[in-house]
Amino acid sequence: MLPTTLVSSRSQGNGALSPRDAARHTAGAKRYKYLRRLFHFRQMDFEFALWQMLYLFTSPQRVYRNFHYRKQTKDQWARDDPAFLVLLSIWLCVSTVGFGFVLDMGFFETIKLLLWVVFIDCVGVGLLIATLMWFVSNKYLVKQQNRDYDVEWGYAFDVHLNAFYPLLVILHFIQLFFINYVIISDSVIGYFVGNTLWLIAIGYYIYVTFLGYSALPFLKNTAILLYPFALLIMLYLISLACGWNFTKMLCSFYKYRVK
C-alpha cells in the first residue's frame, strides 16, 4: 500500500530508467519492502509514528508536509514504515475492548465486536472509500498537464488511515466517558453531546482527507473534497431538531451484531 505517483529517478543517458531503478520503483517492489518490514519491529520508527498521531490532531498539515520530504528523499509519497499501521491496530483493539466494557458485553461478544470494527468499520469501509477516492481523484482531479502522474490506490488507503485515526479516538475513546451517564440518556443534552462528538469526528475525517489530496501538487480543485461539510452540518442540525441520537443507534446496532 505504498506508492502514490509515478516518480522520476536516476536515469540512463537516453533518459530512461535503468533496469535496477525501474525494478526498485515498481509498486510490487515497494509493497514487498513494506510487508517485509511489518515483521521486523526493530526496523520500525514508533516514535515518529506517535509524532504523526499527535499532529493528526494538533496540526495535520505538518504530517502531510513530511510526505513531501519522503517524496524528495525516497521517491514515494506514502509511508514506507508500517509503524503507524501497527500502532493504529493496537489502538483499535484497546479502544474497542473499552467500548465493549462500557456496553457491558461479555468476552465473546467483545471479540465479535473487535472483529467487526477491524474488518468492517476500518478495513472494509476503508477499502470502499479508498477505491472511490482513487477513482475520483484520477478521473477528475489530475491536472491535464500532468497526465504522467496518478494517485495510486495505496496512497488513497494511506490517507484513509490518517483520517480514520482521529475519528477512532473521538468516537471510541473520548465518547466512552460520556456514554452511560450522558449520551444514551433520553435527555436533550444526551443527544446534543453525542451528536456533537460525531460532528467533530466526521469533520476531522473530511478535513484530514482533504489535506491528503491537496498535498499532491499534480491534483487540482481539491477544495471540492470539503463540500461534504455542508451536508454534515445540515444532517447535524436535523438530528438535533428530530432528537436522533447517533451514539445510541450505534450502540444498539453493535449489540445486535454481536448476538
Backbone torsions as a table, in degrees:
resi	resn	phi	psi	omega
1	MET	NA	44.8	-168.4
2	LEU	-109.2	-51.6	-168.0
3	PRO	-73.3	159.0	-179.9
4	THR	-125.1	-41.4	-176.8
5	THR	-136.0	161.7	170.3
6	LEU	-75.4	122.6	-169.9
7	VAL	-113.6	160.4	176.7
8	SER	-93.5	143.0	-179.5
9	SER	-135.6	-176.0	175.3
10	ARG	-60.7	133.7	-174.9
11	SER	-119.0	168.2	175.4
12	GLN	-80.0	177.2	-177.2
13	GLY	-61.2	-29.1	-179.5
14	ASN	-86.4	5.4	177.1
15	GLY	92.0	-4.5	-179.7
16	ALA	-92.8	153.1	177.4
17	LEU	-67.1	141.7	173.6
18	SER	-68.0	155.6	-180.0
19	PRO	-56.7	-37.4	179.8
20	ARG	-66.4	-45.0	179.3
21	ASP	-66.3	-39.9	-179.9
22	ALA	-62.4	-40.4	179.6
23	ALA	-67.4	-37.0	-177.5
24	ARG	-70.2	-26.2	-175.3
25	HIS	-98.8	7.6	177.0
26	THR	-74.2	154.4	179.3
27	ALA	-61.0	-38.8	-179.0
28	GLY	-63.7	-40.4	-179.4
29	ALA	-66.0	-41.6	179.6
30	LYS	-69.2	-37.4	178.2
31	ARG	-64.6	-41.5	178.9
32	TYR	-63.1	-41.7	179.3
33	LYS	-63.5	-41.3	-179.9
34	TYR	-64.8	-49.2	-178.5
35	LEU	-66.0	-34.3	178.3
36	ARG	-65.5	-39.8	178.9
37	ARG	-70.8	-19.5	-179.6
38	LEU	-62.6	-22.6	-178.2
39	PHE	-105.1	10.9	178.8
40	HIS	-126.6	87.8	-174.3
41	PHE	-63.6	-30.5	-178.5
42	ARG	-68.0	-19.6	179.5
43	GLN	-88.9	-5.5	-178.3
44	MET	-90.3	143.5	179.0
45	ASP	-99.7	83.7	-177.6
46	PHE	-69.8	-30.4	178.5
47	GLU	-63.8	-42.4	178.7
48	PHE	-68.2	-37.6	177.7
49	ALA	-64.0	-39.8	176.5
50	LEU	-64.4	-37.9	176.3
51	TRP	-59.6	-43.4	179.4
52	GLN	-64.2	-41.3	179.3
53	MET	-62.5	-39.3	178.2
54	LEU	-64.6	-46.4	-175.4
55	TYR	-77.3	-14.3	172.3
56	LEU	-65.5	-21.3	175.6
57	PHE	-92.3	-46.6	-170.8
58	THR	-89.1	-35.8	-178.1
59	SER	-157.0	75.0	-176.3
60	PRO	-61.8	-21.4	177.5
61	GLN	-60.9	-34.0	-179.4
62	ARG	-67.2	-32.1	178.1
63	VAL	-64.1	-46.6	-178.9
64	TYR	-75.1	-21.0	172.4
65	ARG	-64.6	-35.6	176.6
66	ASN	-66.3	-29.7	176.3
67	PHE	-62.0	-35.3	176.0
68	HIS	-63.9	-42.7	178.5
69	TYR	-61.7	-40.5	179.8
70	ARG	-64.5	-38.6	178.3
71	LYS	-61.5	-40.1	-178.0
72	GLN	-72.7	-33.8	-174.9
73	THR	-96.2	-30.3	-174.4
74	LYS	-122.9	4.8	177.3
75	ASP	59.9	35.8	172.9
76	GLN	-156.8	149.4	-177.5
77	TRP	-86.1	-45.1	-172.8
78	ALA	-77.6	168.5	-178.0
79	ARG	-64.8	141.2	171.7
80	ASP	-106.8	1.5	-179.4
81	ASP	-116.8	120.9	-177.4
82	PRO	-78.6	9.4	-176.7
83	ALA	-59.4	-39.7	179.6
84	PHE	-62.4	-42.5	179.6
85	LEU	-64.6	-39.9	179.3
86	VAL	-64.4	-46.5	179.6
87	LEU	-66.1	-37.9	177.0
88	LEU	-62.9	-39.7	178.7
89	SER	-64.5	-41.7	178.8
90	ILE	-64.5	-45.3	179.7
91	TRP	-63.3	-37.6	179.2
92	LEU	-63.4	-42.9	-180.0
93	CYS	-66.4	-46.9	-177.4
94	VAL	-64.2	-45.7	-178.1
95	SER	-67.3	-34.7	179.1
96	THR	-70.3	-37.7	174.7
97	VAL	-62.0	-40.8	176.3
98	GLY	-63.1	-38.4	178.1
99	PHE	-63.8	-43.6	178.4
100	GLY	-63.6	-36.9	178.7
101	PHE	-65.9	-43.7	-179.2
102	VAL	-64.3	-35.8	179.7
103	LEU	-84.8	5.6	176.1
104	ASP	60.4	45.5	177.9
105	MET	-90.4	152.4	174.8
106	GLY	-77.4	179.3	-176.7
107	PHE	-61.0	-52.0	-176.6
108	PHE	-69.4	-32.9	175.9
109	GLU	-65.3	-38.5	178.2
110	THR	-66.0	-38.6	177.5
111	ILE	-63.5	-43.0	177.2
112	LYS	-61.7	-41.4	178.1
113	LEU	-63.0	-41.9	178.9
114	LEU	-60.7	-45.9	179.2
115	LEU	-63.1	-38.1	179.4
116	TRP	-65.1	-47.0	-177.4
117	VAL	-64.9	-41.1	-177.9
118	VAL	-69.5	-52.6	-170.3
119	PHE	-88.5	-20.6	179.2
120	ILE	-105.1	-60.6	-175.2
121	ASP	-64.1	-43.8	-176.3
122	CYS	-90.4	-61.7	-173.5
123	VAL	-75.4	-51.4	-176.2
124	GLY	-61.4	-53.9	178.0
125	VAL	-63.5	-36.8	178.4
126	GLY	-61.4	-40.8	178.0
127	LEU	-62.2	-42.0	179.9
128	LEU	-66.1	-47.1	-178.9
129	ILE	-65.6	-44.2	-180.0
130	ALA	-61.5	-41.5	179.2
131	THR	-65.3	-42.5	178.4
132	LEU	-63.3	-46.0	-179.7
133	MET	-67.7	-36.4	176.1
134	TRP	-60.7	-44.1	-180.0
135	PHE	-67.2	-48.0	-176.8
136	VAL	-64.6	-44.6	-177.5
137	SER	-65.6	-41.5	179.1
138	ASN	-73.2	-30.2	-176.4
139	LYS	-81.1	-37.6	-169.4
140	TYR	-124.0	-17.0	-171.7
141	LEU	-107.6	-14.2	-179.5
142	VAL	-72.1	132.5	179.1
143	LYS	-63.3	142.0	-177.1
144	GLN	-60.1	-38.1	-176.9
145	GLN	-76.7	-5.5	-179.4
146	ASN	-120.1	42.9	-177.8
147	ARG	-68.9	-10.3	176.4
148	ASP	-77.1	-7.2	179.8
149	TYR	-110.1	150.8	174.2
150	ASP	-151.0	156.2	176.1
151	VAL	-85.5	115.2	-180.0
152	GLU	-80.3	155.4	-174.0
153	TRP	-59.4	-37.3	-178.1
154	GLY	-59.9	-37.9	179.0
155	TYR	-68.3	-38.5	178.3
156	ALA	-60.4	-39.6	177.7
157	PHE	-70.3	-34.4	176.8
158	ASP	-62.3	-41.7	177.2
159	VAL	-63.7	-39.4	177.2
160	HIS	-59.5	-43.3	179.8
161	LEU	-63.1	-40.8	177.5
162	ASN	-59.8	-44.5	-176.9
163	ALA	-75.4	-28.9	-177.7
164	PHE	-72.3	-30.5	-175.6
165	TYR	-61.8	-51.2	177.5
166	PRO	-60.8	-38.4	177.9
167	LEU	-60.9	-41.5	179.5
168	LEU	-62.9	-45.5	-178.5
169	VAL	-63.3	-41.9	-177.6
170	ILE	-68.9	-46.9	-173.6
171	LEU	-86.3	-26.9	-176.3
172	HIS	-109.3	1.9	177.2
173	PHE	-132.0	-65.3	-178.6
174	ILE	-58.3	-42.0	-176.9
175	GLN	-65.6	-25.5	-177.2
176	LEU	-59.6	-31.0	-176.7
177	PHE	-74.4	-10.5	-176.4
178	PHE	-118.4	-8.0	-171.7
179	ILE	-62.2	-59.8	-171.9
180	ASN	-70.0	-32.4	-172.4
181	TYR	-100.0	-17.6	-176.4
182	VAL	-129.7	-58.1	-164.3
183	ILE	-69.1	-46.0	-174.0
184	ILE	-84.3	6.3	173.2
185	SER	-73.2	165.0	-178.2
186	ASP	-88.5	10.7	-178.0
187	SER	-83.4	163.1	178.1
188	VAL	-63.6	-41.1	-179.2
189	ILE	-63.0	-29.0	-179.7
190	GLY	-64.1	-55.8	-178.7
191	TYR	-76.0	-18.5	174.2
192	PHE	-68.0	-48.2	179.3
193	VAL	-64.3	-47.4	-178.5
194	GLY	-62.4	-48.1	-177.9
195	ASN	-68.5	-30.3	176.8
196	THR	-67.2	-39.3	175.4
197	LEU	-63.1	-39.2	175.5
198	TRP	-63.1	-41.1	178.1
199	LEU	-59.9	-46.0	-179.7
200	ILE	-65.2	-44.0	-176.6
201	ALA	-64.3	-49.4	-179.1
202	ILE	-70.1	-34.2	175.5
203	GLY	-61.3	-41.4	175.4
204	TYR	-60.9	-42.7	-179.3
205	TYR	-59.8	-46.5	-179.5
206	ILE	-62.7	-44.1	-175.8
207	TYR	-67.7	-45.0	-179.6
208	VAL	-66.6	-35.2	175.3
209	THR	-63.5	-44.0	176.7
210	PHE	-57.9	-45.2	179.6
211	LEU	-61.5	-36.1	-179.3
212	GLY	-62.3	-41.8	-178.2
213	TYR	-84.8	-31.0	176.8
214	SER	-70.1	-17.8	177.9
215	ALA	-72.1	-18.6	-179.9
216	LEU	-84.8	116.5	-173.4
217	PRO	-68.9	-14.6	-178.0
218	PHE	-94.5	7.8	176.2
219	LEU	-103.5	152.5	180.0
220	LYS	-127.3	161.8	174.4
221	ASN	53.2	35.1	-179.2
222	THR	-70.0	-11.6	179.1
223	ALA	-62.6	-20.8	179.2
224	ILE	-65.4	-18.7	178.1
225	LEU	-70.8	-11.4	176.3
226	LEU	-90.8	-8.5	-177.8
227	TYR	-59.7	-33.8	178.2
228	PRO	-59.0	-15.3	176.4
229	PHE	-57.7	-39.5	-178.7
230	ALA	-62.6	-44.9	178.2
231	LEU	-65.2	-38.4	-179.7
232	LEU	-62.9	-47.4	-179.5
233	ILE	-65.0	-39.3	178.4
234	MET	-62.5	-44.2	178.5
235	LEU	-64.4	-37.3	178.5
236	TYR	-62.3	-46.2	-179.9
237	LEU	-65.5	-38.9	178.2
238	ILE	-64.7	-40.1	-179.6
239	SER	-63.3	-38.3	178.3
240	LEU	-68.6	-38.9	-179.6
241	ALA	-68.1	-34.3	-176.9
242	CYS	-94.3	-7.5	179.5
243	GLY	77.0	24.7	177.1
244	TRP	-74.3	137.0	178.4
245	ASN	-116.6	98.9	-174.8
246	PHE	-62.4	-39.2	-179.2
247	THR	-67.1	-41.0	178.2
248	LYS	-63.4	-39.1	176.9
249	MET	-65.1	-39.7	179.1
250	LEU	-65.0	-44.3	-180.0
251	CYS	-61.7	-42.1	178.5
252	SER	-64.4	-38.5	179.5
253	PHE	-66.4	-44.6	179.5
254	TYR	-61.7	-42.9	179.5
255	LYS	-64.1	-35.8	178.1
256	TYR	-68.9	-39.0	-176.2
257	ARG	-70.3	-28.8	-174.6
258	VAL	-94.8	2.2	178.6
259	LYS	-68.2	NA	NA
